[in-house]
Amino acid sequence: MFPASIFLDVLTAVGLFLGLLVCLELWFRLGTRARQRRSDHPDPLSNIQGATLGLLALLLGFSFALAAGRFNDRVQLINREANSIGTVWLRCDLLPEAEREATRKLLRAYTAARIGFYNATDPAARGVAVTESEALQRRIWALFVRVSKAAPERADVLLPPVNELIDLHGSRVAASARHMPMVLLGLLITCSAVSVASVGYGCGVAGKRNEVLTTALAFLIAGTLWAIIDMDHPRKGLIRVGQQPMLDLQTSLERTPSP
């Protein structure tokens, strides 16, 4: 059985493609009727087709680039967060034994919470994971501050990695909520439909069409729209950010023996 998110992703792709095909066929028939009602042979709307397809290409290009940029940012944030947790783990060697073991237990729990944040399937579960992570952050920070006060010469070494860990947590939470505005997505889909409609209508008015090429055009536009939507929601669907660095880190932390 496919996960529900994969099923919805495939359904979205198929829906976009079929929707554009229906739009293409509908406007082709309207163009054919318009041609039959006129005795002359009107212009096949090449200027309108060129304008709409050019605008669509521009919108798709910018939208794809922005979605790919957000996708890459999320990937980099996961790598940086895994590295920051690993750095804090290593800095624990500078702590007294009691604080060292307590902090490492907290870091194991923190890593599990961050993995749970990615795996959360609904806003409520993500909120619980964020709350748990922030509570663990405060406990880790308190331990490092206490040791830094007792040994001020270690503060410059101990505190910056923990501060970076906290900052990256906030960056990841913000990045997970950053998506293309629905108004822009609606504009993109509307422009795609209008572009395909202009092609279909122009073919109908001209009295001929190439079914292979027009179907391929609808397929390519639908595929690009799907890729943009899928990259913009990287925890669902087929194009996923993944969290292998965090999983590898968790395995490494669990294997590290206590002294």
C-alpha positions in Angstrom: 0.0 0.0 0.0 1.2 3.5 -0.9 1.3 6.1 1.9 -1.6 8.6 1.8 0.8 11.4 1.0 2.2 9.6 -2.0 -1.3 8.8 -3.2 -2.4 12.4 -2.9 0.8 13.5 -4.8 0.1 11.1 -7.7 -3.5 12.2 -7.7 -2.4 15.9 -7.9 -0.2 15.1 -10.9 -2.8 13.2 -12.7 -5.5 15.8 -11.9 -3.3 18.6 -13.3 -2.6 16.7 -16.5 -6.2 15.6 -17.1 -7.5 19.1 -16.3 -5.2 20.6 -18.9 -6.2 18.0 -21.4 -9.9 18.7 -20.8 -9.2 22.4 -21.2 -7.3 21.8 -24.4 -10.0 19.6 -25.9 -12.9 22.0 -24.9 -11.3 25.0 -26.4 -10.3 23.1 -29.6 -14.0 22.3 -30.1 -15.0 25.9 -29.4 -12.4 27.0 -32.0 -13.7 24.5 -34.5 -17.3 25.8 -34.0 -16.0 29.4 -34.4 -14.3 28.4 -37.7 -17.5 26.8 -39.0 -19.5 29.9 -38.4 -17.2 32.1 -40.4 -16.8 32.1 -44.2 -13.3 33.5 -44.1 -10.2 31.9 -42.5 -9.4 33.9 -39.4 -5.9 34.3 -38.0 -5.0 31.3 -35.8 -4.3 33.6 -32.8 -0.6 33.1 -33.0 0.1 36.4 -31.3 -2.1 35.6 -28.3 -0.7 32.1 -28.1 2.9 33.5 -28.1 2.1 36.0 -25.5 0.3 33.6 -23.1 2.9 30.9 -23.6 5.7 33.4 -23.1 4.1 34.6 -19.8 3.6 31.0 -18.7 7.2 30.2 -19.4 8.3 33.2 -17.3 6.1 32.3 -14.4 7.0 28.6 -14.5 10.7 29.4 -14.6 10.7 31.8 -11.7 8.4 29.6 -9.6 10.5 26.5 -10.3 13.7 28.4 -9.3 12.1 29.7 -6.1 10.8 26.3 -5.2 14.1 24.6 -5.9 15.9 27.3 -3.8 13.6 26.7 -0.8 14.1 22.9 -1.2 17.9 23.3 -1.2 17.7 25.6 1.8 15.8 23.0 3.7 18.4 20.3 2.8 21.3 22.6 3.9 19.5 23.4 7.2 19.2 19.7 8.0 22.9 19.1 7.3 23.9 22.1 9.4 21.6 21.1 12.3 23.1 17.6 12.4 26.6 19.1 12.4 25.7 21.5 15.1 24.3 18.8 17.4 27.5 16.7 16.7 29.6 19.7 17.6 27.8 20.2 20.9 28.2 16.5 21.6 32.0 16.8 21.2 32.2 19.9 23.4 30.6 17.8 26.1 34.1 16.4 26.7 35.0 19.8 28.3 32.2 19.4 30.9 32.5 17.8 34.3 31.5 14.1 34.3 28.0 14.6 35.8 27.1 17.5 33.5 28.7 15.6 30.5 26.5 12.5 30.9 23.4 14.6 31.6 24.0 16.7 28.5 24.6 13.7 26.3 21.3 12.2 27.4 19.6 15.5 26.5 21.2 15.6 23.1 20.0 12.1 22.3 16.5 13.1 23.3 16.9 16.3 21.3 17.9 14.5 18.2 14.9 12.2 18.5 12.7 15.2 18.9 14.1 16.9 15.8 13.5 13.7 13.8 10.0 13.5 15.2 9.4 17.1 14.0 10.2 16.1 10.4 8.1 12.9 10.6 5.1 14.7 12.1 2.1 14.5 9.7 -0.1 17.2 11.2 0.3 20.7 12.7 -0.5 19.5 16.2 2.2 16.8 16.2 4.7 19.3 14.8 3.8 21.7 17.6 4.4 19.1 20.2 7.8 18.3 18.7 8.7 21.9 18.6 7.7 22.4 22.3 9.7 19.3 23.3 12.7 20.6 21.4 12.6 24.0 23.0 12.3 22.5 26.5 15.4 20.4 25.8 17.2 23.4 24.5 16.6 25.3 27.7 17.9 22.5 29.8 21.1 22.1 27.6 21.7 25.8 27.7 21.3 25.9 31.4 23.9 23.2 31.9 26.4 24.9 29.7 25.8 28.3 31.3 26.3 26.8 34.8 29.6 25.2 33.7 30.7 28.4 32.0 30.1 30.4 35.1 32.2 28.0 37.2 34.9 28.1 34.5 34.7 31.4 32.5 37.6 30.5 30.4 35.5 27.7 28.7 32.6 30.0 27.9 33.9 31.0 24.4 34.2 27.3 23.5 31.0 25.9 25.1 28.3 28.5 24.5 28.6 29.3 20.7 27.8 25.8 19.5 24.7 25.7 21.7 23.6 29.1 20.5 24.0 27.9 16.9 22.0 24.8 17.7 19.1 27.0 19.0 19.3 29.3 15.9 19.2 26.4 13.5 16.1 25.0 15.2 14.3 28.3 14.7 15.5 28.4 11.0 14.2 25.0 10.3 10.8 25.6 11.9 10.5 28.8 9.9 11.6 27.1 6.7 9.0 24.3 7.1 6.2 26.9 7.1 7.6 28.8 4.1 5.6 28.0 1.0 4.4 29.6 -2.2 1.4 31.9 -1.5 -1.9 30.3 -2.6 -2.7 33.4 -4.6 0.5 33.0 -6.7 -0.1 29.2 -7.1 -3.7 30.0 -8.3 -2.3 32.5 -10.8 0.2 30.0 -12.0 -2.5 27.3 -12.6 -4.8 29.9 -14.2 -2.1 31.0 -16.6 -1.4 27.4 -17.5 -5.1 26.8 -18.3 -5.3 30.0 -20.3 -2.2 29.1 -22.3 -3.4 25.6 -23.1 -6.8 27.0 -24.0 -5.3 29.5 -26.4 -3.4 26.6 -28.1 -6.5 24.5 -28.3 -8.7 27.3 -29.6 -6.1 28.4 -32.2 -5.9 24.8 -33.5 -9.6 24.6 -33.7 -9.8 27.9 -35.6 -7.1 26.7 -38.0 -8.9 23.5 -38.5 -6.0 21.2 -37.7 -3.9 20.1 -34.7 -1.1 17.7 -33.9 -2.5 15.6 -31.1 0.9 14.2 -30.0 2.5 17.6 -29.6 -0.5 19.3 -27.9 -0.8 16.4 -25.5 3.0 16.5 -24.9 2.7 20.3 -24.2 -0.1 19.6 -21.6 2.0 16.9 -20.0 5.1 19.1 -19.7 3.1 22.0 -18.2 1.4 19.7 -15.8 4.6 18.0 -14.8 6.3 21.3 -14.1 3.4 22.5 -12.0 3.5 19.2 -10.1 7.3 19.5 -9.5 6.8 23.1 -8.2 4.1 22.0 -5.8 5.9 18.9 -4.7 9.2 20.7 -4.0 7.3 23.3 -2.0 6.1 20.6 0.4 9.2 18.4 0.9 7.8 16.2 3.7 5.1 14.9 1.5 4.9 13.3 -2.0 7.8 12.0 -4.1 10.3 14.8 -4.0 11.4 14.8 -0.3 14.2 16.5 1.5 14.8 13.5 3.7 16.7 13.6 7.0 19.4 11.0 6.5 22.0 13.2 8.2 19.9 13.3 11.3 19.3 9.6 11.2 23.0 8.9 10.8 23.7 11.3 13.7 21.2 9.5 15.9 22.8 6.1 15.1 26.2 7.6 15.9 25.1 9.0 19.3 23.4 5.8 20.3 26.5 3.8 19.6 28.8 6.1 21.6 29.5 4.3 24.8 29.3 6.1 28.1 32.7 6.3 30.0 
